[in-house]
Amino acid sequence: MAALMFSATCGQSNSALGPKYSSTFTPGSNFCKFFAITTSASRRLRRRRLCVKNVASDKKQGLEEPVTEGNLDSFVPDSASVASSIKYHAEFTPSFSPEKFEPSKAFFATAESVRDTLIINWNATCAYYEKKNVKQAYYMSMEYLQGRALLNAIGNLQLTGPYAEALITLGHNLEDVANQEPDAALGNGGLGRLASCFLDSLATLNYPAWGYGLRYKYGLFKQHITKDGQEEVAERWLEMGNPWEIVRNDVSYPVKFYGEVISDKNGSKQWVGGENIMAVAYDVPIPGYKTKTTINLRLWSTKVSPEEFDLRAFNAGDHAKAYANMKNAEKICYILYPGDESIEGKTLRLKQQYALCSASLQDIIARFEKRSGKSLNWDTLPDKVVVQMNDTHPTLCIPELIRILIDVKGLSWEKAWDITKRTVAYTNHTVLPEALEKWSLQLLQDLLPRHVEIIKKIDEELIHEIIDEHGTDDLDLLQEKLQKMRILENIELPDSVVELLNHSEEVSYTDTTKDADANDKKIKAAETEEKEEGDYDEEKKVDDDDEDEKEDDGDDQAIEEDGKKKTKAIFKVDPKGTMMVRMANLCVAGGFSVNGVAEIHSEIVKETVFNEFYQLWPQKFQNKTNGVTPRRWIRFCNPNLSNIITKWIGTEEWVTDLDKLAILRKFADNEDLQSEWREAKRRNKVKVAAFIKEKTGYVVSPDAMFDVQVKRIHEYKRQLLNAMGIVYRYKKMKEMSPEERKQRFVPRVCIFGGKAFATYVQAKRIVKFITDLGATINHDPDIGDLLKVVFVPDYNVSVAEVLIPGSELSQHISTAGMEASGTSNMKFAMNGCVIIGTLDGANVEIREEVGEDNFFLFGARAHEIAGLRKERAEGRFVADPRFEEVKAYVRSGVFGPYGYEELMGSLEGNEGYGRADYFLVGKDFPSYLECQEKVDEAYRDQKRWTRMSILNTAGSYKFSSDRTIHEYARDIWGIKPAKLV
C-alpha cells in the first residue's frame, strides 16, 4: 500500500465523494499518523513472514519483528482520519465505478477501511501465538451464522463514533451504509449462530483459537414467501464480493476421494488414484471487544487446477465434459446442506464433511510442525492442539487424523489412536434420532476407502473394550450392548472378536461338562482296578486311553461348532438391512470429551442417548450450557436498552461481565426505571412495525403486544401449536361482539420467521398454513388491530437484530426433551422479552434464573413424553374439544381452499408415519391455551409486565457465551488466555 495521505480539507472536485472533497494528496492530513502506522506495519509484515500464511511451505523463516503493544496503541483514529481512509479505499481499492459514491460503494470502502485496522491486530495476534507456542483450540463447524460484520467490528474496536461522524461528512448515514451489507450465508440456525458467538467470546477473552468451516457460495437458500408458501432461491451474498475475507492462494491442501488402498512389502498403507481436488483458504478476521486480540475464521473453498479443464473437449463442442472436473470440485462448496434424498446428494454432503476435516487437519498439523521445529514430538500434539467437533458433521476428523499420523507421518496404529483420543472432543446438539448421523458403509467405502479401514479398526477396538468391561458370561447382555454401542451397524463381528467369543464358549462348556466327564472316567477306572486287581490289561488300557482322546477330540469339535453356531445366532445381522456407520458413536469412542449444551439435555445424553457409553466412560461426559455474545445481542442491536442498563448499573463493564446484570433486580420496582424501560421497548417496537411494513406490506400497531416465534421450521419446535392457538383465538373473536372482543383479548401481533428445509414437506406446509392465516386474519375488518399474523421472509441474523429488541413475548414451545438447548430464548430474555415455553432445553435454566413468576410455563414434562406416546398408540388419548373444534374450523376452508388435510391428519390417528401427533400438539393444546390467558392477564397490568421484563434481563446473566467459553477452556480444552503484550 502506498504511503500516501489524503486531505480532509475543502476543495472543488468532481469526485464521487462530493464537491466538498478533493482527491489531492497532502502530507499534512490528520490521517498521517493513522496511515503511517498502517503502512509502517505493512512494510514490516512484508519483510517478515505473514503470520497466517501457509506454514507448511514456510518452515525455515522465523519471527523477526513482532508487533508490540506500543505499535498498536500509538494512535486512535478520529473522524477526519477515518474519512480519509474511507475515501482512499473508495478511490484506490474500488469495487465500483468512480462516478458515484452510493451506499453500496460506501459500504465496501468503509469495510475495507476497518479491515486495515483488523489486519494489523490479526497478524499481531497470530505472531504472538507463534512466539509463545501456546496450546490452541480449533473449532470445527459446518455452520457459522455470522450476520453482518461492519457494526460488530467497529463496535468491538470502539470506533462507532468516529465512523458515524466520518460517513456523515461523506454524505451518508452509518446505519444506511451498514444495511448494504448482506448477511454471510454460512449457516442456518442455532448451530451456526452458537459457533459465531463462540468466536466472538474467544477473541474477547483472548483465548488462542481458530474456527474452521466451508465457504458456501450460495448458502442454504434465500426464502421467498408467495401465495404458495415458501420458495427457495440461491443466496447472492458473494455476488459483489466479500470485503472481510482474504484469499490465501498460498494456503491450499490436497483432498482425495475414491481410489484404492494398497500395501507395500512392509505393510504400510497408501491411498492412491481416485479424484483429487484442492482446498484453498479464505481468512476472515474476528475481532474481540476492547482488546487487540483478533482471531481467525478460516473457510475452505474447493477447486482443481486449470490443467483439469479439458480444452480439447471444449473445442470439440463437448463443453460439459470439458469442465466436468472443475464443477465437481467447485460444487462441494456451493450449498449448505444439499438435499440428501438422492445418492448424489448424500455423496456431496459427505464430500463437504471430509473436505472440511481433511483440509483443516492438514493445516493444523502443518502449524504444529512449524511451531515445534527441530524438537518435534508427536506425543505432545494433544498438549498443543485440541479439536472441538461442533456436532457430528466433522466426525471424519477422527479417522482423518489417524490417517495422517499413520500414512503420512509414519506413526504406529497404537500411537496414532492414543494421540487422536487425547486431541479430539465432541459437542452433541441433538437427541433426535434422525439428527444422529448415519452413513451407508458402502458409500463411505467407495468415497473414502482408507477411512473405512480405520473406522473398522476403531470399531474392533471399541468391541474389545466393551467385552473387557462386561465379559462374555452373558452373551445376550453383550449383544444388547454391542447393538447400541458399535460404530458399525448391521455388520458381522470382526474375526478377532468371534475367535475370542468362541474361545470363551469353549472354556465355559469345558468347565461345566468336559471336566465332569473326565471325573466320571477316573472314578470308573478306579472301580475297575478294584474289581480286577492285578488282571488289568495294560494294552487294553492304552487302547481305552486312545479311544478317550478320540472322544475328547470329537467333543472339542462339537463344542467349537456349537460355539460358532451360538455366536452367529446371538450376534447375527439382518441380511436385508443396510450396513451403516454411526457417526455419533464414532465421536464418543474417538473423543476425550462429550458434552451436552444444557443441563436437561446433558442428562438426557447420559441417561438415554449414550447411556451405555456413559456407564463405560463416565469421566468423558459433562455439560456446557450454551450462551450468546452480549456484544451483538444486546449492546449493539439494542442501544436504547443498553444505555438504560449502563445508567442504572453505573458502569458499562456488564458488556464483558454479564453477571453485573443481576444488579438490575434491586431496581425492578422503581417507577423511573420502569418508565424508561417501557419507552425503550416502544421505540424498538416502532422500528419493528416499520420493518414489517417494508418486508410484508402489513401495517401493525406498536400498541399491540408483539408475540414472536422465530426459529428453524420443524415439527418438534411446534410452530403448528402456535398457529392452532391463533386459529382458536381468531374463531372466538369472530363469535363475539366488538365490545366483548376488546374486553376479552389483548391486541396482538403474532410474528413468525424461519426457514423450512427445502425437502421437508411437512415444515413447508406449516409455513403455508401460517401465511394463509395472515392473509385471512389481517384483512378481516371485524378484527382490525386486535390480531395480526405476520410471517417475516428470509429470517436471518440481521432480521433477528431488529425483531428481538422489539419483542415482548417469545414462544419456545418445543416438545419437552427434544430441544437440546436453544439460544434464541437467551437472546430474547436478555432483551427483556418474557418467555412462554415448555421445560425443554435451556428454558429450564432460564426459568430458574429469571424466576418462576416471570416465565409462562405449560405442557408435559420430558419424563412423561414416552408414556404419553404409548397412551396414544394404545388408543387411550382423548383430545380436548377445543382442539377438535380448531381442526374442524381449519378444514372448513375459512383460510382458503388449500384444505390442510395432511397437516391436520398428522395430528390424528394412533400410529403410522406422519400420523399420531408424535410431537404432542393435541396433548399440550389445552395447557397452552390456559397459559396464553395468563399472558393476556399479565400484559394488561403494564407495571407487572415491565417488572417481569426487567427481571428477565437481570436473570439472563448466566447465558453469556463468555461464561460458556471459560468453561470449555477450563474443563475441556485446557487453554489459557494469551493477551497481546
ZADOVEX-419656 format. One record per residue (C-alpha): residue in one letter; z, x, y. Coordinates in pm, whole numbers, padded with zeros to 5 digits, always signed. Last residue first. Layout:
N
aZXY;...
% end
This chain:
981
v+02537+00168-00753;l+02347-00104-00934;k+02568-00329-01144;a+02564-00289-01520;p+02770-00579-01654;k+02882-00536-02016;i+02714-00613-02347;g+02870-00702-02683;w+02605-00960-02760;i+02807-01222-02944;d+03161-01276-02812;r+03167-01101-02474;a+02808-01132-02358;y+02767-01482-02505;e+03094-01592-02342;h+03005-01448-02001;i+02667-01617-02037;t+02828-01958-02094;r+03059-01921-01793;d+02767-01824-01570;s+02569-02115-01717;s+02808-02334-01521;f+02939-02635-01705;k+03312-02581-01674;y+03308-02655-01301;s+03175-03007-01359;g+03515-03166-01307;a+03505-03142-00928;t+03155-03287-00916;n+03256-03577-01139;l+03577-03618-00940;i+03378-03661-00620;s+03159-03929-00778;m+03455-04119-00918;r+03615-04119-00573;t+03289-04243-00428;w+03283-04527-00681;r+03641-04630-00601;k+03571-04638-00228;q+03243-04816-00292;d+03408-05103-00479;r+03096-05297-00575;y+02992-04994-00781;a+03294-05030-01012;e+03213-05390-01104;d+02846-05314-01162;v+02936-05023-01392;k+03185-05241-01582;e+02904-05490-01647;q+02696-05199-01776;c+02970-05124-02028;e+02953-05477-02163;l+02577-05448-02202;y+02606-05114-02385;s+02872-05243-02624;p+02645-05536-02711;f+02344-05303-02767;d+02518-05036-02977;k+02430-05188-03315;g+02085-05301-03207;v+01985-04956-03081;l+02118-04796-03398;f+01883-04493-03413;y+01754-04587-03759;d+01669-04939-03647;a+01565-05050-03997;r+01194-04971-03961;g+00962-04681-03880;y+00957-04576-04245;g+01125-04832-04466;e+01465-04997-04491;n+01682-05283-04369;g+01445-05476-04147;e+01425-05485-03768;l+01445-05247-03473;s+01120-05072-03562;g+00957-05415-03556;m+01027-05449-03186;l+00824-05136-03115;e+00551-05216-03367;e+00521-05573-03234;y+00501-05457-02875;g+00296-05757-02768;y+00042-05578-02546;p-00047-05903-02367;g+00182-05852-02070;f+00548-05836-01985;v+00613-06208-02036;g+00427-06195-02366;s+00676-06394-02570;r+00739-06088-02787;v+00956-05932-02517;y+01159-06252-02486;a+01203-06273-02864;k+01334-05917-02872;v+01574-05993-02585;e+01717-06303-02754;e+01767-06118-03079;f+01973-05859-02892;r+02170-06130-02714;p+02248-06294-03048;d+02415-05969-03168;a+02258-05842-03488;v+02425-05889-03826;f+02435-05578-04047;r+02514-05637-04415;g+02164-05583-04553;e+02261-05287-04774;a+02042-05051-04572;r+02209-05164-04251;e+02560-05103-04385;k+02444-04762-04507;r+02318-04686-04159;l+02654-04792-04016;g+02839-04572-04264;a+02633-04267-04173;i+02687-04330-03800;e+03065-04374-03800;h+03159-04005-03771;a+02941-03970-03461;r+03111-04253-03273;a+02950-04591-03209;g+02873-04702-02857;f+03017-04709-02507;l+03174-04483-02245;f+03141-04510-01867;f+03288-04186-01729;n+03525-04156-01433;d+03825-04326-01596;e+03804-04085-01891;g+03846-03786-01663;v+03592-03541-01519;e+03679-03261-01763;e+03730-03458-02085;r+03429-03679-02014;i+03213-03372-01959;e+03339-03227-02288;v+03233-03527-02494;n+02911-03576-02297;a+02821-03220-02403;g+02664-03354-02722;d+02745-03714-02808;l+03030-03948-02727;t+02796-04208-02584;g+02691-04245-02224;i+02716-04383-01874;i+02750-04094-01633;v+02856-04090-01268;c+02648-03873-01036;g+02832-03632-00806;n+02573-03354-00808;m+02757-03151-01073;a+02772-03462-01292;f+02393-03498-01275;k+02330-03132-01354;m+02572-03140-01648;n+02410-03452-01797;s+02074-03273-01757;t+02202-03003-01990;g+02207-03181-02324;s+02433-03071-02606;a+02309-03102-02964;e+02209-03466-02930;m+02214-03648-03265;g+02584-03698-03334;a+02612-04023-03141;t+02279-04198-03087;s+02162-04088-02744;i+02287-04266-02432;h+02287-04014-02152;q+02220-04251-01860;s+02282-04134-01505;l+02436-04349-01233;e+02431-04247-00866;s+02116-04038-00837;g+01999-03891-00507;p+02081-03526-00587;i+01920-03567-00933;l+01588-03716-00821;v+01453-03444-00591;e+01539-03135-00794;a+01441-03327-01106;v+01088-03370-00970;s+01067-02995-00913;v+01192-02925-01265;n+00939-03153-01433;y+00860-03521-01482;d+00487-03585-01487;p+00496-03948-01375;v+00801-04128-01235;f+00854-04454-01427;v+01005-04707-01191;v+01186-05033-01262;k+01317-05239-00970;l+01592-05500-00969;l+01777-05684-00694;d+01519-05568-00438;g+01296-05871-00489;i+01390-06080-00794;d+01222-06412-00720;p+00920-06234-00570;d+00839-06074-00909;h+00608-05778-00841;n+00857-05508-00937;i+00957-05698-01252;t+00612-05726-01405;a+00456-05385-01341;g+00793-05219-01391;l+00844-05373-01734;d+00489-05270-01824;t+00568-04910-01729;i+00875-04918-01953;f+00681-05058-02250;k+00401-04803-02215;v+00653-04518-02214;i+00820-04667-02522;r+00482-04694-02697;k+00428-04325-02621;a+00753-04246-02799;q+00637-04445-03100;v+00307-04258-03118;y+00444-03903-03108;t+00110-03715-03112;a+00105-03620-02741;f+00480-03557-02720;a+00631-03813-02489;k+00706-03677-02143;g+00994-03770-01918;g+01095-03989-01628;f+01273-04318-01581;i+01427-04477-01271;c+01610-04810-01269;v+01656-04919-00906;r+01950-05152-00899;p+02095-05430-00684;v+02445-05528-00809;f+02430-05848-01011;r+02645-06160-01035;q+02681-06271-00672;k+02325-06190-00574;r+02188-06361-00885;e+02405-06667-00842;e+02280-06720-00488;p+01916-06685-00591;s+01966-06940-00871;m+01997-06810-01223;e+01777-06806-01534;k+01546-06543-01392;m+01839-06313-01333;k+01946-06353-01695;k+01600-06253-01813;y+01592-05950-01582;r+01929-05821-01704;y+01829-05869-02068;v+01500-05689-02007;i+01684-05406-01833;g+01916-05369-02133;m+01613-05352-02360;a+01474-05073-02141;n+01798-04873-02162;l+01808-04913-02539;l+01442-04807-02558;q+01517-04491-02361;r+01718-04418-02671;k+01754-04037-02678;y+01714-04073-03057;e+01377-04243-03013;h+01239-03959-02804;i+01098-03932-02452;r+01206-03598-02303;k+01454-03655-02024;v+01509-03860-01709;q+01734-04165-01717;v+01836-04271-01366;d+02021-04563-01204;f+01992-04554-00824;m+02220-04832-00698;a+02047-05030-00425;d+02086-04956-00054;p+01811-04693-00073;s+01568-04984-00123;v+01258-04931-00333;v+00889-04942-00243;y+00658-04878-00537;g+00338-04678-00474;t+00407-04456-00775;k+00419-04093-00658;e+00442-04129-00280;k+00658-04442-00294;i+00891-04275-00542;f+00921-03965-00322;a+01007-04173-00017;a+01279-04353-00213;v+01411-04021-00343;k+01441-03882+00012;v+01623-04193+00123;k+01853-04146-00176;n+01932-03788-00068;r+02029-03906+00279;r+02242-04176+00116;k+02425-03926-00101;a+02508-03708+00198;e+02639-04010+00386;r+02852-04118+00090;w+03011-03772+00065;e+03079-03752+00440;s+03261-04088+00426;q+03450-03990+00111;l+03555-03661+00267;d+03688-03840+00574;e+03863-04104+00365;n+04052-03850+00153;d+04101-03999-00191;a+03922-03720-00381;f+04074-03445-00164;k+04307-03299-00428;r+04026-03305-00682;l+03798-03098-00459;i+03986-02782-00558;a+03829-02817-00905;l+03504-02694-00751;k+03664-02349-00739;d+03599-02306-01110;l+03233-02270-01009;d+03276-01905-00921;t+02926-01788-00824;v+02837-02079-00595;w+03210-02154-00556;e+03235-01847-00332;e+03105-02054-00042;t+03453-02088+00101;g+03690-02340+00255;i+03689-02589-00033;w+03631-02874+00210;k+03357-02709+00416;t+03187-02542+00119;i+03173-02872-00068;i+03030-03051+00235;n+02763-02785+00278;s+02669-02813-00087;l+02635-03191-00064;n+02365-03180+00201;p+02213-02860+00057;n+02130-03037-00271;c+01843-02852-00443;f+01954-02504-00333;r+02330-02508-00394;i+02329-02785-00655;w+02102-02718-00950;r+01927-02402-00839;r+02236-02198-00758;p+02476-02386-00984;t+02296-02249-01290;v+02334-02481-01586;g+02569-02463-01885;n+02564-02490-02260;t+02876-02488-02477;k+02887-02171-02686;n+03046-02247-03020;q+03101-02015-03313;f+02988-01938-03667;k+02940-01596-03823;q+03304-01546-03924;p+03289-01847-04157;w+03038-01665-04382;l+03031-01832-04728;q+03203-02158-04635;y+02998-02173-04315;f+02681-02114-04516;e+02762-02412-04736;n+02840-02625-04429;f+02516-02541-04251;v+02407-02885-04124;t+02721-03078-04215;e+03066-02941-04136;k+02977-02619-03958;v+02676-02747-03764;i+02856-03078-03699;e+03149-02879-03553;s+02910-02680-03335;h+02753-03002-03209;i+03090-03153-03118;e+03188-02842-02922;a+02852-02799-02753;v+02571-02545-02794;g+02602-02433-03155;n+02625-02070-03252;v+02520-01856-03545;s+02598-01484-03537;f+02508-01180-03750;g+02158-01309-03821;g+01945-01274-04134;a+02103-01539-04357;v+02158-01789-04075;c+01810-01740-03932;l+01650-01757-04278;n+01831-02084-04340;a+01690-02217-04013;m+01340-02108-04111;r+01323-02295-04439;v+01012-02166-04618;m+00834-02430-04821;m+00671-02481-05161;t+00536-02833-05168;g+00645-03068-05443;k+00430-03193-05730;p+00554-02929-05974;d+00913-03008-05869;v+01120-02702-05943;k+01371-02649-06223;f+01702-02474-06174;i+01904-02678-06426;a+01632-02722-06688;k+01497-02370-06642;t+01844-02222-06683;k+01911-02443-06990;k+01583-02345-07150;k+01641-01979-07077;g+01993-01996-07217;d+01878-02181-07531;e+01616-01913-07587;e+01873-01638-07542;i+02123-01817-07767;a+01859-01865-08035;q+01759-01503-08012;d+02121-01392-08035;d+02188-01627-08330;g+01889-01486-08515;d+02013-01137-08451;d+02359-01242-08579;e+02207-01390-08895;k+02016-01071-08952;e+02336-00874-08898;d+02518-01098-09148;e+02247-01042-09401;d+02281-00669-09360;d+02657-00699-09405;d+02606-00906-09722;d+02373-00642-09862;v+02628-00374-09788;k+02899-00576-09954;k+02676-00632-10259;e+02641-00257-10288;e+03016-00218-10268;d+03065-00472-10549;y+03428-00598-10532;d+03598-00559-10871;g+03907-00378-10730;e+04093-00695-10617;e+03863-00987-10698;k+04081-01256-10543;e+04247-01054-10263;e+03919-00890-10165;t+03750-01229-10146;e+04024-01365-09916;a+03985-01067-09683;a+03610-01122-09664;k+03666-01490-09580;i+03901-01399-09294;k+03661-01145-09157;k+03377-01400-09169;d+03583-01658-08976;n+03660-01401-08707;a+03292-01326-08670;d+03217-01696-08632;a+03478-01729-08353;d+03328-01433-08172;k+02984-01596-08184;t+03102-01929-08052;t+03315-01917-07733;d+03273-01562-07612;t+02919-01539-07740;y+02813-01852-07553;s+02963-01728-07226;v+02815-01384-07270;e+02474-01527-07350;e+02491-01770-07058;s+02583-01490-06817;h+02293-01283-06947;n+02060-01576-06888;l+02192-01616-06533;l+02144-01249-06452;e+01794-01244-06600;v+01701-01555-06404;v+01837-01394-06087;s+01644-01071-06135;d+01330-01269-06215;p+01343-01453-05881;l+01418-01827-05906;e+01116-02054-05902;i+01020-02215-05570;n+01096-02566-05446;e+01238-02439-05118;l+01254-02073-05023;i+01535-01984-04782;r+01795-02092-05034;m+02109-02258-04902;k+02090-02629-04983;q+01924-02620-05325;l+02107-02295-05402;k+02448-02452-05352;e+02367-02754-05570;q+02225-02527-05840;l+02542-02320-05837;l+02753-02632-05875;d+02541-02738-06174;l+02560-02387-06312;d+02940-02393-06325;d+03051-02065-06485;t+02793-01860-06296;g+02998-01725-06007;h+03053-01890-05672;e+03072-01597-05429;d+02880-01334-05624;i+02625-01602-05711;i+02579-01685-05341;e+02537-01314-05264;h+02279-01284-05541;i+02091-01582-05400;l+02091-01432-05049;e+01948-01100-05167;e+01672-01288-05351;d+01593-01492-05041;i+01580-01173-04834;k+01336-01026-05087;k+01122-01338-05077;i+01123-01319-04696;i+01006-00957-04711;e+00716-01037-04943;v+00629-01335-04725;h+00629-01106-04424;r+00368-00882-04578;p+00135-01175-04646;l+00146-01313-04291;l-00136-01569-04248;d-00226-01649-04606;q+00126-01622-04744;l+00266-01813-04446;l+00025-02098-04507;q+00103-02093-04879;l+00476-02092-04814;s+00437-02404-04601;w+00665-02381-04302;k+00996-02552-04239;e+01161-02589-03901;l+01493-02757-03851;a+01354-03002-03596;e+01255-03257-03859;p+01610-03256-03997;l+01765-03343-03659;v+02087-03147-03613;t+01950-02950-03323;h+01987-02652-03093;n+02097-02369-03320;t+02136-02032-03150;y+02068-01733-03374;a+02164-01364-03355;v+01969-01050-03454;t+02087-00688-03446;r+02353-00645-03718;k+02158-00824-03994;t+01849-00629-03891;i+02024-00293-03928;d+02151-00379-04278;w+01810-00503-04392;a+01638-00190-04260;k+01896+00039-04424;e+01875-00126-04765;w+01497-00157-04757;s+01457+00212-04680;l+01337+00336-04342;g+00986+00473-04285;k+00936+00385-03919;v+00615+00185-03956;d+00646+00015-04295;i+01024-00001-04328;l+01157-00041-03972;i+00855-00235-03851;r+00858-00469-04148;i+01234-00528-04119;l+01194-00619-03752;e+00910-00853-03846;p+01111-01018-04125;i+01389-01112-03881;c+01188-01170-03564;l+00998-01433-03765;t+01276-01674-03669;p+01149-01689-03307;h+01086-02067-03319;t+01420-02139-03490;d+01633-02200-03178;n+01669-01946-02895;m+01676-01626-03101;q+01905-01368-02940;v+01807-01005-03003;v+02074-00738-02952;v+01986-00376-02883;k+02185-00062-02804;d+02464-00059-03063;p+02246-00256-03308;l+01990+00031-03290;t+02256+00295-03358;d+02174+00328-03730;w+01820+00413-03625;n+01928+00746-03481;l+01702+00901-03218;s+01875+01200-03055;k+01545+01354-02941;g+01481+01068-02702;s+01710+00770-02747;r+01584+00594-02434;k+01221+00618-02540;e+01296+00518-02899;f+01488+00211-02783;r+01208+00119-02541;a+00947+00147-02815;i+01164-00066-03045;i+01197-00335-02780;d+00822-00340-02713;q+00736-00359-03082;l+00995-00634-03110;s+00840-00833-02827;a+00483-00801-02952;s+00577-00905-03306;c+00810-01192-03222;l+00593-01362-02959;a+00275-01316-03163;y+00455-01449-03471;q+00559-01771-03302;q+00221-01832-03149;k+00041-01761-03476;l+00269-02012-03649;r+00178-02274-03394;l-00192-02199-03435;t-00173-02223-03814;k+00005-02558-03795;g-00260-02691-03559;e-00544-02572-03781;i-00374-02726-04084;s-00373-03056-03898;e-00066-03254-03789;d+00052-02964-03577;g-00038-03065-03223;p-00010-02759-03000;y+00346-02677-02892;l+00278-02500-02560;i-00098-02473-02509;y-00348-02197-02438;c-00161-01888-02553;i-00293-01868-02909;k-00624-01993-02771;e-00704-01647-02636;a-00724-01477-02975;n-00944-01732-03148;k-01150-01762-02830;m-01227-01391-02824;n-01312-01381-03193;a-01551-01678-03161;y-01726-01539-02851;a-02062-01453-03001;k-02038-01702-03286;a-02024-01992-03042;h-02309-01845-02839;d-02557-01829-03123;g-02858-01805-02889;a-02992-01473-03019;n-02869-01307-02701;f-02518-01427-02783;a-02539-01315-03145;r-02642-00965-03037;l-02370-00951-02773;d-02097-01025-03024;f-01785-01003-02805;e-01531-00812-03015;e-01618-00496-02822;p-01458-00659-02518;s-01114-00600-02680;v-00922-00899-02809;k-00682-01127-02622;t-00330-01267-02619;s-00097-01319-02325;w+00266-01220-02354;l+00538-01305-02105;r+00805-01056-02000;l+01088-01204-01795;n+01253-00912-01621;i+01582-00857-01444;t+01658-00822-01074;t+02003-00685-00991;k+02025-00635-00614;t+02302-00890-00594;k+02374-01195-00379;y+02224-01429-00640;g+02025-01255-00913;p+01650-01208-00902;i+01417-01277-01198;p+01096-01072-01172;v+00796-01193-01377;d+00608-00949-01599;y+00279-01016-01776;a+00244-00810-02095;v-00070-00798-02310;a-00071-00898-02677;m-00374-00758-02863;i-00554-00917-03156;n-00636-00816-03513;e-00760-01044-03790;g-00737-00926-04150;g-00754-00579-04296;v-00441-00385-04390;w-00068-00433-04437;q+00058-00110-04593;k+00350-00079-04830;s+00509+00239-04961;g+00541+00261-05340;n+00493+00637-05351;k+00143+00602-05501;d+00039+00376-05215;s+00091+00003-05202;i-00146-00256-05054;v-00074-00573-04860;e-00361-00797-04761;g-00532-00933-04450;y-00423-01245-04261;f-00290-01194-03905;k-00220-00878-03704;v-00071-00818-03361;p-00148-00498-03171;y+00061-00416-02865;s-00005-00405-02493;v+00170-00256-02195;d-00085-00051-01998;n-00251-00364-01864;r+00083-00473-01724;v-00003-00793-01538;i+00233-00865-01253;e+00356-01220-01212;w+00502-01386-00905;p+00178-01459-00720;n+00044-01677-01001;g-00326-01753-00981;m-00510-02047-00827;e-00583-02216-01162;l-00263-02088-01320;w-00068-02414-01284;r-00357-02634-01386;e-00190-02829-01667;a-00424-02987-01920;v-00447-03366-01930;e-00233-03617-02116;e-00232-03993-02076;q+00081-04204-02090;g+00070-04581-02067;d-00244-04792-02097;k-00222-04920-01740;t-00208-04558-01634;i+00063-04291-01613;h-00068-03934-01601;q+00126-03651-01762;k+00022-03289-01722;f+00032-03111-02055;l+00241-02861-02252;g+00137-02554-02053;y-00231-02491-01984;k-00246-02110-01977;y+00074-02053-02168;r+00220-01708-02101;l+00444-01656-02404;g+00811-01557-02401;y+01055-01267-02376;g+01363-01252-02154;w+01534-00931-02054;a+01898-00831-02034;p+02142-00590-01875;y+02415-00815-01730;n+02450-00807-01352;l+02628-01145-01323;t+02354-01287-01100;a+02079-01146-01322;l+02227-01286-01642;s+02302-01614-01466;d+01943-01664-01353;l+01811-01567-01697;f+02049-01814-01862;c+01934-02096-01636;s+01577-02022-01740;a+01663-02035-02110;l+01852-02361-02059;r+01549-02516-01888;g+01329-02411-02178;l+01547-02571-02445;g+01626-02871-02224;g+01267-02983-02190;n+00902-02885-02190;g+00838-02522-02110;l+00604-02262-01964;a+00413-02474-01716;a+00530-02287-01405;d+00580-02562-01150;p+00305-02555-00890;e+00380-02400-00550;q+00243-02593-00253;n+00579-02766-00211;a+00728-02436-00095;v+00493-02434+00205;d+00597-02786+00303;e+00965-02694+00267;l+00923-02376+00471;n+00747-02555+00759;h+00432-02400+00901;g+00282-02285+01231;l+00330-01909+01199;t+00641-01917+01419;i+00777-02190+01195;l+00699-01974+00893;a+00910-01691+01031;e+01203-01919+01107;a+01213-02055+00751;y+01169-01705+00609;p+01451-01562+00819;g+01685-01849+00729;t+01617-01852+00354;l+01669-01476+00322;q+01992-01462+00120;l+01806-01285-00167;n+01916-01560-00409;g+01791-01821-00164;i+01466-01631-00107;a+01405-01632-00481;n+01512-01992-00550;l+01305-02124-00262;l+00996-01943-00390;a+01028-01980-00768;r+00921-02332-00855;g+01039-02458-01192;q+01138-02211-01458;l+01112-02412-01779;y+01108-02114-02011;e+01001-02202-02364;m+00917-02020-02688;s+01238-01822-02643;m+01356-01475-02733;y+01640-01339-02518;y+01676-00962-02536;a+02024-00823-02470;q+02063-00461-02362;k+02312-00190-02453;v+02305+00055-02167;n+02115+00382-02159;k+02277+00464-01821;k+01960+00613-01674;e+01739+00358-01846;y+01943+00064-01721;y+01944+00213-01370;a+01569+00262-01369;c+01517-00100-01471;t+01741-00225-01194;a+01573-00002-00936;n+01236-00128-01052;w+01339-00489-01000;n+01514-00427-00670;i+01200-00272-00521;i+00978-00529-00691;l+01186-00818-00559;t+01146-00706-00200;d+00767-00691-00227;r+00771-01020-00419;v+00907-01200-00116;s+00598-01103+00083;e+00374-01200-00205;a+00541-01542-00213;t+00490-01586+00162;a+00124-01490+00144;f+00068-01722-00151;f+00248-02011+00017;a+00071-01965+00349;k-00263-01978+00172;s-00170-02313+00018;p-00029-02436+00349;e-00348-02357+00546;f-00415-02034+00733;k-00786-02076+00789;e-01095-01857+00828;p-00985-01569+00606;s-01099-01711+00269;f-00827-01743+00009;s-00649-01526-00248;p-00568-01266+00015;t-00388-00938-00028;f-00488-00786+00309;e-00499-01069+00561;a-00246-01323+00434;h-00040-01040+00287;y-00004-00870+00626;k+00074-01200+00797;i+00356-01267+00558;s+00496-00920+00622;s+00465-00966+00998;a+00646-01300+00977;v+00922-01137+00772;s+00959-00863+01034;a+00995-01125+01306;s+01232-01346+01105;d+01476-01063+01037;p+01471-00831+00738;v+01795-00660+00632;f+01765-00282+00641;s+01947+00012+00484;d+02078-00179+00182;l+01817-00092-00078;n+01778+00279-00019;g+02153+00322+00023;e+02222+00151-00307;t+02012+00406-00483;v+01657+00407-00614;p+01641+00660-00893;e+01436+00975-00825;e+01329+01178-01123;l+01386+00978-01439;g+01192+01139-01719;q+00836+01156-01843;k+00775+01251-02204;k+00780+00912-02374;d+00507+00745-02171;s+00280+00559-02412;a+00553+00366-02595;v+00739+00309-02271;n+00459+00091-02144;k+00554+00027-01784;v+00868-00145-01664;c+01027+00152-01492;l+00719+00286-01321;r+00703+00661-01380;r+00771+00881-01085;r+00535+00966-00802;r+00405+00610-00764;l+00759+00473-00750;r+00843+00725-00484;r+00544+00619-00278;s+00639+00252-00320;a+00996+00323-00213;s+00863+00473+00105;t+00622+00182+00142;t+00894-00079+00114;i+01141+00106+00328;a+00874+00167+00589;f+00783-00199+00582;f+01131-00316+00665;k+01188-00045+00921;c+00853-00094+01089;f+00857-00474+01080;n+01029-00486+01411;s+00694-00364+01536;g+00645-00045+01734;p+00372+00119+01529;t+00108-00131+01629;f-00164-00278+01408;t-00373-00547+01573;s-00413-00870+01374;s-00312-01068+01680;y-00107-01384+01667;k-00085-01654+01929;p-00435-01786+01855;g-00342-01897+01502;l-00281-01738+01166;a-00649-01787+01085;s-00714-01511+01335;n-00946-01592+01624;s-00741-01368+01845;q-00573-01353+02183;g-00235-01185+02193;c+00133-01244+02157;t+00359-00991+01992;a+00450-00980+01624;s+00269-00652+01581;f+00182-00545+01232;m+00275-00217+01065;l+00069+00012+00848;a+00196+00227+00564;a-00095+00147+00335;m+00000+00000+00000;
% end
